[in-house]
Amino acid sequence: MTPHRARYAGWTTRRWEALGGTPRVVLLHGFTDSGQSWSGVLEALARSGRSAVAVDLPGFGSADALAPGPILPQLDRFVADLVTREAADGPVVLVGNSLGALAALRAASTDLPLAGVVLISEPSCGDRALIRLFRRRRIGPLALLGLPLPLPRPLVRRAMVAAAAVAVGRGPTDRDAPRRIADFVVSRGGPSWALRTARQLALESIDCHDFDAVRCPVLVAHGARDLIIPVNSAEYVHARIPHSVLDVRRHWGHCPQIAFPEEVAAAVLAFTDQQVRRTA
Protein backbone atom coordinates (compact mmCIF):
# COMPACT_ATOMS: atom_id res chain seq x y z
CA MET A 1 0.00 0.00 0.00
CA THR A 2 1.20 3.50 -0.84
CA PRO A 3 1.03 6.06 1.98
CA HIS A 4 -0.33 9.55 1.52
CA ARG A 5 0.34 12.74 3.46
CA ALA A 6 -2.23 13.81 6.04
CA ARG A 7 -2.40 16.32 8.87
CA TYR A 8 -3.83 15.80 12.35
CA ALA A 9 -3.74 18.29 15.24
CA GLY A 10 -1.06 20.29 13.45
CA TRP A 11 1.30 17.39 12.66
CA THR A 12 1.88 16.30 9.07
CA THR A 13 2.28 12.56 8.79
CA ARG A 14 1.97 9.52 6.51
CA ARG A 15 -1.33 7.66 6.24
CA TRP A 16 -1.99 4.16 4.89
CA GLU A 17 -5.59 3.19 4.15
CA ALA A 18 -7.59 0.07 3.38
CA LEU A 19 -11.11 0.58 2.08
CA GLY A 20 -14.02 -1.49 3.32
CA GLY A 21 -16.92 -1.63 5.74
CA THR A 22 -17.43 -0.24 9.22
CA PRO A 23 -16.54 -0.05 12.02
CA ARG A 24 -13.32 1.54 10.82
CA VAL A 25 -10.08 0.29 12.39
CA VAL A 26 -7.40 2.85 13.35
CA LEU A 27 -3.90 1.45 13.98
CA LEU A 28 -1.23 3.05 16.20
CA HIS A 29 2.37 1.77 16.14
CA GLY A 30 4.94 1.48 18.91
CA PHE A 31 8.07 3.30 20.05
CA THR A 32 10.71 3.88 17.30
CA ASP A 33 8.39 2.23 14.75
CA SER A 34 6.06 3.64 12.08
CA GLY A 35 2.69 3.05 10.50
CA GLN A 36 4.43 0.77 8.02
CA SER A 37 4.55 -1.91 10.72
CA TRP A 38 0.83 -2.46 10.13
CA SER A 39 1.15 -3.15 6.39
CA GLY A 40 0.44 -6.87 6.71
CA VAL A 41 -2.52 -6.24 9.04
CA LEU A 42 -3.94 -3.62 6.67
CA GLU A 43 -3.74 -6.04 3.76
CA ALA A 44 -5.45 -8.77 5.78
CA LEU A 45 -8.21 -6.40 6.92
CA ALA A 46 -8.70 -5.21 3.34
CA ARG A 47 -9.15 -8.81 2.17
CA SER A 48 -11.79 -9.22 4.87
CA GLY A 49 -13.63 -6.12 3.67
CA ARG A 50 -12.80 -3.97 6.70
CA SER A 51 -11.93 -0.29 6.44
CA ALA A 52 -8.67 0.59 8.24
CA VAL A 53 -6.03 3.29 8.49
CA ALA A 54 -2.51 3.42 9.94
CA VAL A 55 -0.41 6.53 10.54
CA ASP A 56 3.01 7.61 11.76
CA LEU A 57 2.70 9.05 15.26
CA PRO A 58 4.30 12.48 15.84
CA GLY A 59 8.04 12.17 16.27
CA PHE A 60 8.27 8.80 14.51
CA GLY A 61 8.49 7.50 10.96
CA SER A 62 8.15 10.44 8.58
CA ALA A 63 5.81 12.49 10.81
CA ASP A 64 6.63 15.97 12.04
CA ALA A 65 8.79 16.10 15.15
CA LEU A 66 7.36 16.35 18.63
CA ALA A 67 7.63 19.72 20.34
CA PRO A 68 9.90 20.04 23.39
CA GLY A 69 8.26 19.05 26.66
CA PRO A 70 5.95 16.22 27.75
CA ILE A 71 5.24 13.64 25.05
CA LEU A 72 1.96 12.02 26.14
CA PRO A 73 -0.20 15.19 25.95
CA GLN A 74 1.01 15.70 22.39
CA LEU A 75 0.10 12.13 21.46
CA ASP A 76 -3.29 12.63 23.13
CA ARG A 77 -4.06 15.63 20.91
CA PHE A 78 -2.94 13.81 17.77
CA VAL A 79 -4.98 10.66 18.53
CA ALA A 80 -8.06 12.69 19.47
CA ASP A 81 -8.04 14.53 16.14
CA LEU A 82 -7.26 11.32 14.24
CA VAL A 83 -10.13 9.39 15.83
CA THR A 84 -12.61 12.24 15.53
CA ARG A 85 -11.95 12.65 11.81
CA GLU A 86 -11.83 8.94 11.03
CA ALA A 87 -15.14 8.46 12.86
CA ALA A 88 -17.10 10.52 10.32
CA ASP A 89 -19.12 7.41 9.37
CA GLY A 90 -19.44 6.03 12.90
CA PRO A 91 -17.36 5.00 15.91
CA VAL A 92 -13.97 3.43 15.22
CA VAL A 93 -12.02 0.55 16.75
CA LEU A 94 -8.67 1.87 17.98
CA VAL A 95 -5.80 -0.65 17.93
CA GLY A 96 -2.39 0.11 19.42
CA ASN A 97 0.90 -1.71 19.92
CA SER A 98 3.30 -0.75 22.73
CA LEU A 99 3.43 3.06 22.83
CA GLY A 100 0.41 3.04 20.51
CA ALA A 101 -1.43 0.83 23.03
CA LEU A 102 -0.59 3.29 25.80
CA ALA A 103 -2.04 6.12 23.69
CA ALA A 104 -5.10 4.02 22.81
CA LEU A 105 -5.80 3.21 26.46
CA ARG A 106 -5.61 6.91 27.34
CA ALA A 107 -8.03 7.65 24.49
CA ALA A 108 -10.42 4.98 25.82
CA SER A 109 -10.93 7.00 29.02
CA THR A 110 -12.20 10.03 27.08
CA ASP A 111 -15.47 10.76 25.28
CA LEU A 112 -14.02 10.03 21.83
CA PRO A 113 -16.33 8.05 19.48
CA LEU A 114 -14.78 4.61 20.07
CA ALA A 115 -16.58 1.36 19.38
CA GLY A 116 -13.76 -0.53 21.06
CA VAL A 117 -10.04 -0.61 21.83
CA VAL A 118 -7.45 -3.34 21.24
CA LEU A 119 -4.29 -3.06 23.33
CA ILE A 120 -1.29 -5.11 22.17
CA SER A 121 1.72 -5.16 24.53
CA GLU A 122 0.61 -2.13 26.56
CA PRO A 123 3.87 -0.99 28.21
CA SER A 124 3.03 1.34 31.09
CA CYS A 125 1.59 -1.17 33.57
CA GLY A 126 4.33 -3.78 33.49
CA ASP A 127 6.45 -4.70 36.51
CA ARG A 128 9.97 -5.73 35.55
CA ALA A 129 13.33 -4.75 37.03
CA LEU A 130 14.33 -2.78 33.94
CA ILE A 131 11.05 -0.84 33.96
CA ARG A 132 11.52 0.03 37.63
CA LEU A 133 15.10 1.13 36.92
CA PHE A 134 14.00 3.47 34.11
CA ARG A 135 11.44 5.04 36.43
CA ARG A 136 13.86 5.87 39.20
CA ARG A 137 14.52 9.58 39.53
CA ARG A 138 18.23 8.87 39.85
CA ILE A 139 19.42 6.01 37.68
CA GLY A 140 23.17 6.16 38.34
CA PRO A 141 25.25 3.96 36.02
CA LEU A 142 22.32 3.50 33.60
CA ALA A 143 22.74 7.17 32.65
CA LEU A 144 26.06 6.25 31.04
CA LEU A 145 24.14 4.21 28.46
CA GLY A 146 22.46 7.39 27.32
CA LEU A 147 25.70 9.15 26.50
CA PRO A 148 26.73 9.41 22.84
CA LEU A 149 29.70 7.14 22.27
CA PRO A 150 32.29 7.50 19.48
CA LEU A 151 31.42 4.20 17.80
CA PRO A 152 31.48 3.57 14.03
CA ARG A 153 28.04 4.14 12.51
CA PRO A 154 27.92 0.67 10.84
CA LEU A 155 28.63 -0.98 14.20
CA VAL A 156 25.89 1.03 15.89
CA ARG A 157 23.46 0.11 13.13
CA ARG A 158 24.25 -3.62 13.40
CA ALA A 159 23.70 -3.47 17.15
CA MET A 160 20.41 -1.65 16.67
CA VAL A 161 19.23 -4.20 14.06
CA ALA A 162 19.94 -6.99 16.54
CA ALA A 163 18.12 -5.16 19.34
CA ALA A 164 15.13 -4.43 17.08
CA ALA A 165 14.95 -8.08 16.02
CA VAL A 166 14.71 -9.11 19.68
CA ALA A 167 12.00 -6.52 20.27
CA VAL A 168 9.94 -7.55 17.24
CA GLY A 169 10.06 -11.24 18.10
CA ARG A 170 10.27 -14.25 15.86
CA GLY A 171 7.79 -14.57 13.06
CA PRO A 172 7.41 -15.42 9.39
CA THR A 173 6.89 -11.99 7.83
CA ASP A 174 8.30 -8.47 7.32
CA ARG A 175 11.93 -9.39 7.87
CA ASP A 176 12.97 -5.85 6.90
CA ALA A 177 11.30 -4.40 10.01
CA PRO A 178 14.37 -4.61 12.32
CA ARG A 179 16.51 -2.81 9.71
CA ARG A 180 13.82 -0.14 9.24
CA ILE A 181 13.58 0.45 12.99
CA ALA A 182 17.36 0.53 13.38
CA ASP A 183 17.74 3.06 10.56
CA PHE A 184 15.19 5.32 12.22
CA VAL A 185 16.93 5.17 15.61
CA VAL A 186 20.34 5.85 14.04
CA SER A 187 18.89 8.82 12.13
CA ARG A 188 17.65 10.31 15.42
CA GLY A 189 20.98 9.96 17.22
CA GLY A 190 21.31 6.27 17.97
CA PRO A 191 20.93 4.45 21.29
CA SER A 192 21.46 7.62 23.34
CA TRP A 193 18.36 9.23 21.79
CA ALA A 194 16.31 6.04 22.21
CA LEU A 195 17.27 5.65 25.87
CA ARG A 196 16.59 9.29 26.73
CA THR A 197 13.20 9.24 25.04
CA ALA A 198 12.25 5.85 26.51
CA ARG A 199 13.14 7.10 29.99
CA GLN A 200 11.05 10.24 29.50
CA LEU A 201 8.08 8.11 28.44
CA ALA A 202 8.63 5.72 31.35
CA LEU A 203 8.45 8.62 33.81
CA GLU A 204 5.46 10.25 32.10
CA SER A 205 3.51 6.99 32.06
CA ILE A 206 3.51 6.43 35.84
CA ASP A 207 -0.18 6.27 36.85
CA CYS A 208 -1.15 7.89 33.54
CA HIS A 209 -4.48 6.05 33.05
CA ASP A 210 -8.01 6.64 34.31
CA PHE A 211 -9.23 3.04 34.26
CA ASP A 212 -12.58 3.84 35.87
CA ALA A 213 -13.47 6.10 32.92
CA VAL A 214 -13.05 3.31 30.32
CA ARG A 215 -16.52 2.32 29.13
CA CYS A 216 -15.98 0.89 25.64
CA PRO A 217 -15.19 -2.79 24.96
CA VAL A 218 -11.48 -3.57 25.43
CA LEU A 219 -9.31 -6.45 24.22
CA VAL A 220 -6.02 -6.75 26.12
CA ALA A 221 -3.61 -8.84 24.03
CA HIS A 222 -0.04 -9.80 24.88
CA GLY A 223 2.66 -12.21 23.79
CA ALA A 224 4.13 -14.72 26.22
CA ARG A 225 7.44 -14.29 24.35
CA ASP A 226 7.48 -10.51 24.75
CA LEU A 227 11.02 -9.76 25.95
CA ILE A 228 10.33 -6.03 26.41
CA ILE A 229 7.12 -5.82 28.44
CA PRO A 230 6.06 -8.67 30.76
CA VAL A 231 2.66 -10.33 30.57
CA ASN A 232 1.85 -8.94 34.01
CA SER A 233 1.22 -5.59 32.29
CA ALA A 234 -1.72 -7.11 30.38
CA GLU A 235 -2.93 -8.89 33.50
CA TYR A 236 -2.89 -5.62 35.44
CA VAL A 237 -4.85 -3.74 32.76
CA HIS A 238 -7.37 -6.58 32.52
CA ALA A 239 -7.85 -6.55 36.30
CA ARG A 240 -8.42 -2.78 36.33
CA ILE A 241 -10.98 -2.97 33.47
CA PRO A 242 -13.36 -5.76 34.56
CA HIS A 243 -15.30 -5.81 31.28
CA SER A 244 -12.13 -6.30 29.20
CA VAL A 245 -11.09 -9.53 27.47
CA LEU A 246 -7.57 -10.91 28.05
CA ASP A 247 -5.83 -12.75 25.20
CA VAL A 248 -2.26 -14.03 25.82
CA ARG A 249 -0.68 -15.70 22.78
CA ARG A 250 2.05 -18.23 23.55
CA HIS A 251 4.18 -17.52 20.45
CA TRP A 252 3.79 -13.73 20.11
CA GLY A 253 6.61 -11.34 20.91
CA HIS A 254 6.42 -7.60 21.47
CA CYS A 255 5.31 -6.66 17.92
CA PRO A 256 3.01 -9.39 16.62
CA GLN A 257 1.58 -7.08 13.96
CA ILE A 258 4.98 -7.39 12.27
CA ALA A 259 5.65 -11.06 12.96
CA PHE A 260 2.09 -12.45 12.72
CA PRO A 261 -0.07 -9.91 10.86
CA GLU A 262 -2.72 -12.43 9.80
CA GLU A 263 -3.25 -13.50 13.41
CA VAL A 264 -3.45 -9.91 14.63
CA ALA A 265 -5.96 -9.03 11.92
CA ALA A 266 -8.03 -12.10 12.81
CA ALA A 267 -7.99 -11.14 16.50
CA VAL A 268 -9.11 -7.60 15.68
CA LEU A 269 -11.92 -8.86 13.45
CA ALA A 270 -13.08 -11.43 16.01
CA PHE A 271 -13.11 -8.79 18.76
CA THR A 272 -15.04 -6.39 16.56
CA ASP A 273 -17.60 -8.99 15.57
CA GLN A 274 -18.05 -10.69 18.95
CA GLN A 275 -17.70 -7.81 21.38
CA VAL A 276 -18.29 -4.48 19.69
CA ARG A 277 -21.34 -5.30 17.57
CA ARG A 278 -23.18 -6.63 20.61
CA THR A 279 -23.43 -3.05 21.81
CA ALA A 280 -24.49 -1.61 18.43
Secondary structure as UniProt FT lines:
FT   STRAND          4..8
FT   TURN            9..10
FT   STRAND          11..18
FT   STRAND          21..28
FT   TURN            31..32
FT   HELIX           35..38
FT   HELIX           39..47
FT   TURN            48..49
FT   STRAND          50..55
FT   TURN            58..59
FT   TURN            61..62
FT   HELIX           72..86
FT   TURN            87..89
FT   STRAND          92..97
FT   HELIX           99..108
FT   TURN            109..111
FT   STRAND          114..120
FT   TURN            124..125
FT   HELIX           129..134
FT   HELIX           140..146
FT   HELIX           153..168
FT   TURN            175..176
FT   HELIX           177..188
FT   TURN            189..190
FT   HELIX           191..204
FT   TURN            205..207
FT   HELIX           211..213
FT   STRAND          218..223
FT   TURN            224..225
FT   HELIX           231..240
FT   TURN            242..243
FT   STRAND          245..249
FT   TURN            250..251
FT   HELIX           256..259
FT   HELIX           261..271
FT   HELIX           272..276
FT   HELIX           277..279
//
